[in-house]
Amino acid sequence: MAMTETVRTFCRICEPSCGLVAQVDDGVLVKLSPDRDHPVTKGFACHKGLAAVDLHHDPDRADHPMLRAIDGTWANTTWDNALDTTARKLQAIIDAHGSDAVAAYVGNPTAFNALGQLHTTQMLRTLGVRRTFSSGTQDCANKFVASEAVFGSSMVHPIPDLSNTDLCLIIGENPRASQASFYSVPNVLGEMRRATARGARLVFVNPRRIETPEMGVGDTLQIRPDTDVWFLASLLLEIDSLGGFDSRMLAQHGAHVDELRAFIAEYPADRTEAVTGVPADAVRELAAAWVNTPRASVHASTGINMGRQGTLAYWLVHMLSFVTGRLDAEGGNLKSDGFYPNARSGAGVPEQNYVDTEFGRLRRGSLPGTLLSQSILDSEEPIRALIVVAGNPLLSIAGEARLRKAFEQLELLVVIDIYPSATSEFAHVLLPSTDMYERDDLNIVNIGTSAQPFAQYTQAVVAPKAERRPEWWIAHQLLQRMGKPSLFDDLADGQEPDPWSKWRHMLERGSGLQLDELSDGVARVLPTPTPGTFFDQQVQTADGLVDCCPPVFADAIERSHRFFNEATERGRNGDLLLIHKRDAWMHNSWFANIERMKKRGRTNNPLGIAPTDATRLGLHDGDMVSVASAHGEIQAVVEIDADLMDGVVSMVHGWGHTVSPRMRVASANPGSNPNVLLPIGPDSFEPLSSQAHMTGIPVTVQALART
């Protein structure tokens, strides 16, 4: 008779960390279900999270350490051989060329992995690796830089008080396709429905119509991609003209207010209308509504991040709540803490966080992903060894063809991942890591952004399949074999290493909780964000004031003025502008091999195009087209989308698995990689934050001859 048990755990697909119950039969994970007794997520879980059981059992998973031979063939090997080989080759490269010859790329799933994140960072620091790249520069690097400049801490990201707000402006976000980012709310769409039902007004700002009154949540103000800065500037200018700036708040807590006013004065709504596509009357109506709604809030997601001015856009998002007195106020924007108040740990001085390099002045930390191939192929001191952890840069970074050449030139490419991805096909060593249900974990990703914070620890639901190992174990095994300090040093017989010591300390110091108290898997509810402490506890600037126009933004502001003039000209050329679209049936590139995500004809990622543009180009649903930019060209299937703004086309990212033969479902349904169309090199990212330019890319679309 099979022995069945249920284990409380939580999802690590996205930020809300929804509570789940795992059914385990004789040590085998059989099913994941929403945890209806979870005190915060209360039985909500999306189909992506529940599909992780398929990911766990996927026969195409990386299950054994593998080495690639000179002829390109792969063979299983032992962990000892794989780690010894990696350690020997890494040390030889460091001895010959120094630690700067070694670089790393760290992918998105690491942010959802308490031990993987911590110990991967420790491994790289111990090895002296300074050239690091991450998915953050394709996603959200701008937000950390903007918050550091405005509040003195990269970790301060005030969130809407959705339970009490009467007006919420939501920019660049699609809650119907994915949960909110930098705003952890289980079932965020349901919460928005509840807010609307009690009379709150929700306004989405997006090139694609996200909501309409008939859909029951809110309405969409359509905007041309990569123009959010000027829309926000015109909105702030109109609010100021209506007397909507809080003079007492600014006098007590603000600095450089005159400089902010000087910037926004350049962008009256009548001037920005032609560039943003947002009618001046709509800006004025929204400004009046904001001024007349004391409980108003704002949130911005990846849609603003991926433009050429993501840091300035997020700066103005912060300004909208602060200068109007909606920051640290009920129904406005509040700072959440969670189990570890993190404002002080993120404190920094912006001017000190840049360094001169051969590619220009760059932000310290994660380098621009769009410089990865240049750092291998064009650098005076080229990267010779690359360690990739939980990432697939070949598909997630612009310039796929050039990255292939770069990866082929590496003396050593080590990939630590759950899949034999497109990137790993160019690796020399593939090390199989555990998935989220094969490792212990703590919900760390939503520290500082949860509407209702909680602390939850999960032990591994099941033992790792085959020879999969957690990232922390791989990191310290590699360090030990290279003669570096590791968790495996000086252990007594039978003693196990303790990878949890730092998190244990942070839990206790931040919330008084003991990690052992959480071993039952039950979430502990923590205090909700409340008004009244923000300016005393969260602001970390040297003078204790909110910087309304940080001096470090000076060059970016001049750049913004130049871009506006260029955008005015570009608007007259009739270019189509490409945006990346979120999809409810894809999660970056690592859900591409799950069969249930391909049902109902979801076997490719079509090019969405507005009806007016389709008619002008003579296109119909199902037509094959060439999509070309100044940087690359792909083919795609047309899908006419009545919700798209005229002049805008869209594609879902995470596709293009033409070089992933060992991921059979993905390679059988490869789709197209829209990142091929994106720029690379020195002009491909925002200098302030290293954030890649990924939205508003000018493209041409041409029908292919029918066969």
Long-range contacts (C-beta under 8 A, 24 or more apart in sequence): 2-26, 7-458, 7-459, 7-461, 7-521, 8-35, 8-458, 8-520, 8-521, 8-522, 9-437, 9-458, 9-461, 9-521, 10-35, 10-41, 10-441, 10-443, 10-456, 10-458, 10-523, 11-45, 11-49, 11-52, 11-436, 12-109, 12-112, 12-113, 12-436, 12-441, 12-445, 13-46, 13-48, 13-49, 13-52, 13-112, 13-587, 14-48, 14-49, 14-112, 14-178, 14-179, 14-181, 14-587, 15-179, 15-180, 15-181, 15-182, 15-183, 15-184, 15-445, 15-446, 15-449, 16-41, 16-179, 16-184, 16-185, 16-186, 16-188, 16-446, 16-450, 17-41, 17-112, 17-184, 17-443, 17-445, 17-446, 17-456, 18-44, 18-45, 18-46, 18-49, 18-186, 19-45, 19-456, 19-523, 20-45, 20-49, 20-50, 22-437, 22-461, 22-462, 24-461, 24-462, 27-462, 27-463, 28-462, 29-53, 29-56, 29-57, 29-437, 29-461, 29-462, 38-523, 39-454, 39-523, 39-525, 40-186, 40-452, 40-454, 40-523, 40-525, 41-186, 41-187, 42-186, 44-186, 44-187, 44-190, 46-179, 46-584, 47-584, 48-584, 48-587, 48-591, 51-591, 51-594, 51-596, 51-597, 52-435, 52-436, 52-437, 54-594, 54-595, 54-596, 55-418, 55-435, 55-590, 55-591, 55-593, 55-594, 56-435, 56-437, 56-438, 56-465, 58-419, 58-593, 58-594, 60-419, 60-420, 60-593, 60-662, 60-663, 60-664, 60-665, 61-418, 61-419, 61-432, 61-435, 61-465, 61-468, 62-417, 62-418, 62-419, 62-420, 62-424, 62-430, 62-431, 62-432, 62-433, 62-468, 63-432, 63-465, 63-466, 63-467, 63-468, 64-432, 64-466, 64-467, 65-429, 65-430, 65-431, 65-432, 65-467, 66-420, 66-429, 66-430, 67-428, 67-429, 67-430, 68-427, 68-428, 68-429, 68-430, 74-430, 79-467, 79-469, 79-477, 82-429, 82-431, 83-431, 83-474, 83-477, 83-478, 83-481, 84-481, 85-429, 86-412, 86-414, 86-429, 86-431, 86-478, 86-481, 87-478, 87-481, 87-482, 89-385, 89-411, 89-412, 89-428, 90-127, 90-385, 90-412, 90-414, 90-478, 90-482, 91-482, 93-384, 93-385, 93-411, 93-412, 94-127, 94-128, 97-381, 97-384, 98-381, 99-127, 99-128, 99-129, 99-130, 100-130, 100-131, 100-381, 101-381, 101-382, 101-383, 101-384, 101-385, 102-127, 102-128, 102-129, 102-131, 102-383, 102-384, 102-385, 102-386, 102-387, 103-129, 103-131, 103-132, 103-133, 103-372, 103-375, 103-383, 103-385, 103-386, 103-387, 104-129, 104-131, 104-132, 104-133, 104-386, 104-387, 104-388, 104-389, 105-132, 105-133, 105-134, 105-369, 105-372, 105-386, 105-387, 105-388, 105-389, 105-391, 105-393, 106-132, 106-133, 106-134, 106-135, 106-366, 106-388, 106-389, 106-390, 106-391, 107-134, 107-135, 107-388, 107-389, 107-390, 107-391, 107-392, 107-393, 107-396, 108-135, 108-139, 108-390, 108-391, 108-588, 109-390, 109-590, 110-389, 110-390, 110-391, 110-471, 111-445, 112-436, 112-444, 112-445, 113-390, 113-436, 113-439, 113-441, 113-471, 114-441, 114-442, 114-444, 114-503, 115-439, 115-440, 115-441, 115-470, 115-471, 115-472, 115-499, 115-500, 115-503, 116-389, 116-390, 116-433, 116-439, 116-470, 116-471, 116-472, 117-444, 118-472, 118-499, 118-502, 118-503, 119-471, 119-472, 119-475, 119-476, 119-487, 119-499, 120-389, 120-471, 120-472, 120-475, 122-475, 123-475, 123-476, 123-478, 123-479, 124-387, 126-479, 126-484, 126-485, 127-479, 127-482, 127-484, 129-387, 131-367, 131-375, 131-383, 132-365, 132-366, 132-367, 133-366, 133-367, 133-368, 133-369, 133-371, 133-372, 133-393, 134-366, 134-369, 134-391, 135-369, 135-391, 135-396, 136-366, 137-366, 137-367, 137-368, 137-369, 137-370, 137-685, 137-689, 137-690, 137-691, 137-692, 138-306, 138-369, 138-396, 138-397, 138-692, 138-694, 139-302, 139-305, 140-181, 140-182, 140-302, 140-305, 140-691, 141-305, 141-310, 141-363, 141-366, 141-689, 141-690, 141-691, 142-304, 142-305, 142-310, 142-311, 142-313, 142-314, 142-686, 142-688, 142-689, 142-691, 143-182, 143-305, 143-310, 143-314, 144-346, 144-689, 145-311, 145-350, 145-363, 145-688, 145-689, 146-310, 146-311, 146-312, 146-314, 146-315, 146-318, 146-689, 147-314, 147-318, 147-346, 148-346, 148-348, 148-350, 148-353, 149-311, 149-315, 149-350, 149-547, 149-550, 149-552, 149-553, 150-315, 150-318, 150-319, 150-546, 150-547, 150-548, 150-550, 151-318, 151-343, 151-538, 151-539, 151-540, 151-541, 151-546, 151-547, 152-347, 152-348, 152-349, 152-539, 152-540, 152-541, 152-542, 152-547, 153-342, 153-343, 153-344, 153-346, 153-347, 153-348, 153-538, 153-539, 153-540, 154-346, 154-348, 155-342, 155-343, 155-345, 155-346, 155-448, 156-335, 156-343, 156-346, 156-448, 156-538, 156-539, 156-540, 157-182, 157-335, 157-448, 157-449, 158-318, 158-321, 158-327, 158-328, 158-333, 158-334, 158-335, 158-534, 159-183, 159-299, 159-333, 159-334, 159-335, 159-336, 159-449, 159-451, 159-529, 160-297, 160-298, 160-299, 160-332, 160-333, 161-295, 161-297, 161-330, 161-331, 161-332, 161-333, 161-334, 161-529, 162-191, 162-192, 162-195, 162-297, 162-451, 163-191, 163-195, 163-451, 164-295, 164-330, 164-331, 165-195, 165-200, 165-295, 165-296, 165-297, 165-331, 165-332, 166-199, 166-200, 166-201, 166-293, 166-294, 166-295, 166-296, 166-331, 167-200, 167-201, 167-202, 167-203, 167-289, 167-290, 167-293, 167-295, 167-296, 167-297, 168-192, 168-195, 168-200, 168-201, 168-202, 168-203, 168-218, 168-296, 168-297, 168-298, 168-299, 169-203, 169-205, 169-286, 169-290, 169-296, 169-297, 169-298, 169-299, 169-320, 170-202, 170-203, 170-204, 170-205, 170-218, 170-298, 170-299, 170-300, 170-301, 171-204, 171-205, 171-206, 171-228, 171-298, 171-299, 171-300, 171-301, 171-303, 171-304, 171-313, 171-317, 172-205, 172-206, 172-228, 172-300, 172-301, 172-302, 172-303, 172-304, 172-305, 173-204, 173-206, 173-210, 173-299, 173-300, 173-301, 173-302, 173-303, 174-206, 174-208, 174-210, 174-581, 174-582, 175-210, 176-210, 176-211, 176-584, 177-581, 177-582, 177-583, 177-584, 178-582, 178-584, 178-587, 180-299, 180-301, 181-301, 181-302, 182-299, 182-301, 182-449, 183-299, 183-301, 183-449, 183-451, 184-445, 184-446, 184-449, 184-450, 184-451, 185-450, 185-451, 189-217, 191-451, 192-217, 192-218, 193-217, 201-289, 201-293, 203-286, 205-231, 205-278, 206-303, 207-303, 207-577, 207-579, 207-644, 207-645, 207-648, 207-650, 208-579, 208-581, 208-608, 208-641, 208-643, 208-644, 208-645, 208-648, 208-650, 209-643, 209-644, 209-645, 210-643, 221-278, 221-282, 221-286, 222-277, 222-278, 222-645, 223-276, 223-277, 223-278, 223-645, 224-275, 224-276, 224-277, 224-571, 224-577, 224-645, 224-647, 224-648, 224-696, 225-303, 225-307, 225-577, 225-578, 225-579, 225-648, 225-695, 225-696, 226-307, 226-308, 226-309, 226-567, 226-577, 226-693, 226-695, 226-696, 227-272, 227-275, 227-276, 227-277, 227-307, 227-567, 227-696, 228-300, 228-303, 228-304, 228-307, 228-309, 228-313, 229-307, 229-309, 229-312, 229-313, 229-316, 229-560, 230-267, 230-272, 230-275, 230-276, 230-560, 230-564, 231-272, 231-276, 231-278, 231-283, 232-313, 232-316, 232-317, 232-319, 232-320, 233-263, 233-264, 233-266, 233-267, 233-272, 233-316, 234-264, 234-267, 234-268, 234-269, 234-271, 234-272, 234-276, 234-278, 234-280, 234-283, 235-269, 235-283, 235-286, 235-287, 235-290, 235-320, 236-260, 236-264, 236-316, 236-319, 236-320, 236-323, 237-264, 237-265, 237-267, 237-268, 237-269, 238-268, 238-269, 238-283, 238-284, 238-287, 238-288, 239-287, 239-290, 239-291, 239-320, 239-324, 240-264, 240-323, 242-287, 242-288, 242-291, 243-291, 244-287, 244-290, 244-291, 244-324, 245-323, 245-324, 246-323, 246-324, 246-325, 248-325, 249-322, 249-323, 249-325, 250-323, 250-548, 253-322, 253-535, 253-539, 253-545, 253-546, 254-322, 254-323, 254-545, 254-546, 254-548, 255-541, 255-543, 255-545, 255-546, 255-547, 255-548, 256-547, 256-548, 256-549, 256-550, 256-551, 257-323, 257-548, 257-549, 259-548, 259-549, 260-319, 260-323, 260-548, 260-549, 262-549, 263-549, 263-557, 266-561, 266-564, 267-564, 274-568, 274-571, 275-564, 275-567, 275-568, 275-571, 277-645, 277-647, 290-320, 290-324, 291-324, 294-326, 294-329, 294-331, 295-326, 295-329, 295-330, 295-331, 295-332, 296-324, 296-326, 296-331, 296-332, 297-321, 297-326, 297-331, 297-332, 297-333, 298-326, 298-333, 302-580, 302-582, 303-579, 303-695, 305-691, 306-580, 306-691, 306-692, 306-693, 306-694, 306-695, 307-693, 307-695, 307-696, 308-563, 308-686, 308-693, 308-696, 309-556, 309-559, 309-560, 309-563, 309-686, 310-686, 310-689, 310-691, 311-553, 311-556, 311-686, 311-688, 311-689, 311-691, 312-553, 312-556, 312-557, 312-560, 312-688, 315-550, 315-553, 318-546, 319-548, 322-546, 322-548, 323-548, 327-534, 328-531, 328-532, 328-533, 328-534, 328-535, 329-531, 330-531, 332-531, 334-529, 334-530, 334-531, 334-534, 335-448, 335-529, 335-534, 335-538, 336-448, 336-449, 336-450, 336-451, 336-453, 336-528, 336-529, 337-447, 337-448, 337-453, 337-510, 337-526, 337-527, 337-529, 338-446, 338-447, 338-448, 338-450, 338-453, 338-455, 338-510, 338-511, 338-526, 339-447, 339-453, 339-455, 339-506, 339-507, 339-510, 339-511, 339-513, 339-526, 340-447, 340-506, 340-507, 340-509, 340-510, 340-511, 341-510, 341-537, 342-447, 342-448, 343-448, 343-537, 343-538, 343-539, 343-540, 344-540, 346-540, 347-540, 349-542, 350-550, 350-552, 351-551, 351-552, 359-682, 360-682, 360-687, 361-687, 362-687, 362-690, 363-687, 363-688, 363-689, 363-690, 366-690, 367-690, 368-684, 368-685, 368-690, 368-691, 368-692, 369-393, 369-396, 369-397, 369-398, 369-690, 369-692, 370-397, 370-398, 370-399, 370-678, 370-679, 370-680, 370-681, 370-684, 370-685, 370-692, 371-680, 371-681, 371-682, 371-684, 371-685, 372-397, 372-403, 372-406, 373-399, 373-402, 373-403, 373-405, 373-406, 373-680, 374-680, 374-681, 376-406, 376-407, 376-409, 376-410, 377-402, 377-405, 377-406, 377-409, 382-409, 383-410, 384-410, 384-411, 384-412, 385-410, 385-411, 385-412, 385-413, 385-414, 386-410, 386-412, 386-413, 386-414, 387-414, 387-416, 388-413, 388-414, 388-415, 388-416, 388-417, 388-423, 388-424, 388-427, 389-416, 389-417, 389-471, 390-416, 390-417, 390-418, 390-433, 390-471, 391-417, 391-423, 392-417, 392-421, 392-422, 392-423, 392-588, 392-589, 392-590, 393-423, 394-421, 394-422, 394-423, 394-426, 394-659, 395-421, 395-422, 395-423, 395-589, 395-654, 395-655, 395-656, 395-657, 395-673, 395-675, 396-588, 396-589, 396-653, 396-654, 396-675, 397-675, 397-680, 397-692, 398-631, 398-675, 398-676, 398-677, 398-678, 398-679, 398-680, 398-684, 398-692, 398-694, 399-631, 399-632, 399-675, 399-676, 399-678, 399-680, 400-632, 400-656, 400-673, 400-675, 400-676, 401-632, 401-676, 402-680, 404-659, 416-471, 416-474, 418-468, 418-590, 419-590, 419-593, 419-663, 420-660, 420-662, 420-663, 421-589, 421-590, 421-660, 421-663, 422-589, 422-656, 422-657, 422-658, 422-659, 422-660, 425-659, 425-660, 425-661, 425-662, 431-469, 431-474, 432-466, 432-467, 432-468, 432-469, 433-468, 433-469, 433-470, 433-471, 433-474, 434-460, 434-464, 434-468, 434-469, 434-470, 434-471, 435-468, 437-461, 437-462, 438-462, 438-463, 438-464, 438-465, 438-468, 438-470, 439-464, 439-470, 440-500, 442-503, 442-507, 442-515, 442-518, 444-503, 451-528, 451-529, 452-525, 452-528, 453-525, 453-526, 453-527, 453-528, 453-529, 454-523, 454-524, 454-525, 454-526, 455-507, 455-511, 455-513, 455-518, 455-523, 455-524, 455-526, 456-518, 456-521, 456-522, 456-523, 456-524, 457-515, 457-518, 457-519, 457-521, 458-521, 459-519, 459-521, 472-499, 552-688, 553-688, 555-687, 556-686, 556-687, 556-688, 559-687, 570-698, 574-647, 575-647, 575-698, 575-699, 575-700, 576-609, 576-613, 576-647, 576-648, 576-649, 576-698, 576-699, 576-700, 576-701, 577-647, 577-648, 577-649, 577-696, 577-697, 577-698, 577-699, 578-627, 578-629, 578-648, 578-649, 578-650, 578-651, 578-674, 578-677, 578-695, 578-696, 578-697, 578-698, 578-699, 579-648, 579-649, 579-650, 579-695, 579-696, 580-650, 580-651, 580-652, 580-653, 580-674, 580-694, 580-695, 581-608, 581-650, 581-651, 581-652, 581-653, 582-652, 583-652, 586-652, 586-653, 586-654, 586-655, 587-654, 588-653, 588-654, 589-653, 589-654, 589-655, 589-657, 590-654, 591-654, 592-654, 592-655, 592-657, 592-660, 592-663, 592-665, 592-666, 592-669, 593-663, 593-664, 593-665, 593-666, 594-665, 595-665, 598-665, 598-669, 603-669, 603-671, 604-636, 604-637, 604-655, 604-669, 604-670, 604-671, 604-672, 605-636, 605-651, 605-652, 605-653, 605-654, 605-655, 605-671, 605-672, 605-674, 606-636, 606-637, 606-638, 606-639, 606-651, 607-636, 607-637, 607-638, 607-639, 607-649, 607-650, 607-651, 607-701, 608-639, 608-640, 608-641, 608-644, 608-649, 608-650, 608-651, 609-638, 609-639, 609-640, 609-641, 609-644, 609-649, 609-701, 610-640, 610-641, 610-642, 610-644, 610-645, 610-646, 610-647, 610-648, 610-649, 611-640, 611-642, 612-646, 613-646, 613-647, 613-649, 613-701, 614-638, 614-640, 617-701, 617-702, 617-703, 618-703, 619-701, 619-703, 623-703, 623-704, 623-706, 624-703, 624-704, 624-706, 625-701, 625-702, 625-703, 625-704, 626-701, 626-702, 626-704, 627-651, 627-672, 627-674, 627-677, 627-699, 627-700, 627-701, 628-677, 628-699, 628-700, 628-702, 629-677, 629-678, 629-697, 629-698, 629-699, 629-700, 630-679, 630-698, 631-676, 631-677, 631-678, 631-679, 631-680, 631-697, 632-676, 632-677, 632-678, 633-676, 633-677, 634-672, 634-673, 634-674, 634-676, 634-677, 635-672, 635-704, 636-672, 649-699, 649-701
